[in-house]
Amino acid sequence: MDKKIITTGAIFGMLAIILGAFGAHALKKVLSIEQLSTFETGIKYQMYHALFLLFIGLSILSEKAKKTIYFLVVIGVIFFSGSIYLLATNGHFIPFDFKTIGFITPVGGLLLISAWGVLLVNILKKNS
């Protein structure tokens, strides 16, 4: 499981850098400052959670905790950052109104918060 978690963290980190470069160069000509800022928010959270996965993969948490955190982070990043990318570029590349899926963003955020909560609970359990 550790290899899968670390690999996913590395992939998320690599994609965050690629998307960041894409946003800074190609999207700069197409999106407004506000849209670029929104896009960058997705990148930041994706990178934060890529590093979080690396930490989890190298931690001494139980396998159950690691699997739970992994699931929450992967789905959370896809929902949160993925929907932000789509909302920020809405109407520019795909003829679909992504505002209709905007409700997914807070669901993804809640999953990411939950992953951190699982970490906190497990750390507090280990110390008691």
C-alpha positions as CSV (number, residue, x, y, z in Angstrom):
1,M,0.0,0.0,0.0
2,D,2.9,2.4,0.8
3,K,4.2,2.2,-2.8
4,K,0.8,2.9,-4.2
5,I,0.3,5.9,-1.9
6,I,3.8,7.3,-2.6
7,T,3.3,6.7,-6.4
8,T,0.0,8.5,-6.4
9,G,1.5,11.4,-4.4
10,A,4.3,11.7,-7.0
11,I,1.8,11.6,-9.9
12,F,-0.3,14.3,-8.2
13,G,2.8,16.4,-7.6
14,M,4.0,16.0,-11.2
15,L,0.6,16.8,-12.6
16,A,0.3,19.9,-10.4
17,I,3.6,21.2,-11.8
18,I,2.5,20.5,-15.3
19,L,-0.9,22.2,-14.8
20,G,0.8,25.1,-13.1
21,A,3.1,25.6,-16.1
22,F,0.2,25.2,-18.5
23,G,-1.8,27.8,-16.5
24,A,1.1,30.2,-16.3
25,H,1.9,30.1,-20.0
26,A,-1.0,28.8,-22.2
27,L,-4.0,29.8,-20.0
28,K,-2.6,33.2,-19.3
29,K,-3.6,34.3,-22.7
30,V,-7.1,32.9,-22.5
31,L,-8.4,33.3,-18.9
32,S,-9.1,36.3,-16.8
33,I,-7.0,37.1,-13.7
34,E,-9.8,35.8,-11.5
35,Q,-10.0,32.6,-13.5
36,L,-6.3,32.1,-13.3
37,S,-6.4,32.6,-9.6
38,T,-9.1,30.0,-9.3
39,F,-7.1,27.6,-11.4
40,E,-4.0,28.2,-9.2
41,T,-6.1,27.4,-6.1
42,G,-6.8,23.9,-7.6
43,I,-3.0,23.5,-8.2
44,K,-2.1,24.5,-4.7
45,Y,-4.5,22.1,-3.1
46,Q,-3.4,19.3,-5.4
47,M,0.2,19.9,-4.5
48,Y,-0.5,20.1,-0.8
49,H,-2.2,16.8,-0.9
50,A,0.5,15.2,-3.1
51,L,2.9,16.0,-0.3
52,F,0.4,14.8,2.2
53,L,0.2,11.4,0.4
54,L,4.1,11.2,0.5
55,F,4.0,11.8,4.2
56,I,1.2,9.2,4.7
57,G,3.1,6.6,2.6
58,L,6.2,7.1,4.8
59,S,4.4,7.2,8.1
60,I,3.9,4.5,10.8
61,L,0.1,4.7,10.6
62,S,-1.9,1.5,10.4
63,E,-2.7,0.1,7.0
64,K,-6.4,0.7,7.7
65,A,-5.7,4.4,8.4
66,K,-3.5,4.7,5.3
67,K,-6.1,3.2,3.1
68,T,-8.8,5.5,4.4
69,I,-6.7,8.6,4.0
70,Y,-5.6,7.5,0.6
71,F,-9.2,7.0,-0.6
72,L,-10.3,10.4,0.9
73,V,-7.4,12.3,-0.6
74,V,-7.6,10.7,-4.1
75,I,-11.4,11.3,-4.5
76,G,-11.1,14.7,-2.7
77,V,-8.4,15.9,-5.1
78,I,-10.3,14.7,-8.1
79,F,-13.5,16.4,-6.9
80,F,-12.0,19.5,-5.5
81,S,-9.1,20.4,-7.7
82,G,-10.6,18.7,-10.8
83,S,-13.8,20.7,-10.5
84,I,-11.9,23.9,-9.9
85,Y,-9.9,23.3,-13.1
86,L,-13.1,22.7,-15.1
87,L,-14.9,25.7,-13.5
88,A,-11.9,28.1,-14.1
89,T,-11.7,27.1,-17.8
90,N,-15.5,26.9,-18.2
91,G,-16.6,27.5,-21.8
92,H,-13.0,27.8,-23.2
93,F,-12.2,24.3,-24.3
94,I,-15.3,22.1,-23.9
95,P,-18.8,23.1,-24.9
96,F,-20.3,22.2,-21.5
97,D,-21.3,24.4,-18.6
98,F,-19.3,23.1,-15.7
99,K,-21.2,25.3,-13.3
100,T,-23.8,22.5,-13.2
101,I,-21.2,20.3,-11.4
102,G,-20.0,23.1,-9.1
103,F,-21.5,21.3,-6.1
104,I,-18.7,18.7,-6.4
105,T,-16.1,21.2,-5.2
106,P,-17.2,21.5,-1.6
107,V,-17.8,17.7,-1.5
108,G,-14.1,17.3,-2.5
109,G,-13.1,19.8,0.1
110,L,-15.0,17.9,2.8
111,L,-13.2,14.7,1.8
112,L,-9.8,16.4,2.0
113,I,-10.7,17.8,5.5
114,S,-11.9,14.3,6.5
115,A,-8.5,12.8,5.5
116,W,-6.7,15.3,7.8
117,G,-9.2,14.4,10.5
118,V,-8.5,10.7,10.1
119,L,-4.8,11.5,10.5
120,L,-5.5,13.6,13.6
121,V,-7.6,10.9,15.2
122,N,-5.0,8.2,14.5
123,I,-2.2,10.3,15.9
124,L,-4.2,11.0,19.1
125,K,-5.0,7.3,19.5
126,K,-1.3,6.4,19.2
127,N,-0.3,8.9,21.9
128,S,-2.8,7.7,24.4
